[in-house]
């Protein structure tokens, strides 16, 4: 039960997104350093700003 709660909180807070990004980055670009969490958050915010999504439902 505690593991499920921890998983849920990480998914809701976005912490798991950074971990997934790091794994994907290491897989796709093993010769480049992994961006810091701050760099990732800045990239993510800029991406959301430049690629807005509107949904009706």
N, C-alpha and C positions, 0 to 999 in steps of 0.2 A: 504494500500500500504506500509506503514512504517513497519507494522508487518511482511509483506512478505520479505522485504529487510533485516530486522533484522534476521529472520529465515534463509534466504539464507546465510548471512554473517557468522552466527554461524555454519552452516553446512560446508561451505567451509573452514573456519578457523580451524575446529576440536574442537571448544569449546563445541559443542553439544555432541561429543563423550564422553567427560569426564562426562557430566551430565548423559548420558545413562549408563555409567559404574557405576556411584555412585548408581543409582536406582537399577540396576541389582545386585550390590554388597549387598545392603541393603536387597533386596528380598532373595537372595541366602544365605547370611552369616550375619544374623541380629546380631549375637553375636560378630562379629569382627568389629573393627573400619574401617571406610572408608579411603582408602589411600589418601594422599594429591595429589594435582595436579602434583607436582614434582615427587612423587613416581609413579603415573600413567604414566607419560610421560617416565620415565626411564624404566618401565616395557614394555611399548608399543614399545620403541626403541629396547630393547633387543629382544622382540618377533619378530619384523620385521627382525632383524639381523639373528636370528636363524631359521626363517621360511620365506625364500625369495620366492617371487612369480614372475614368469616371464610370460609375456603374449605376444602373438603375435598380438592380435587384441584388 
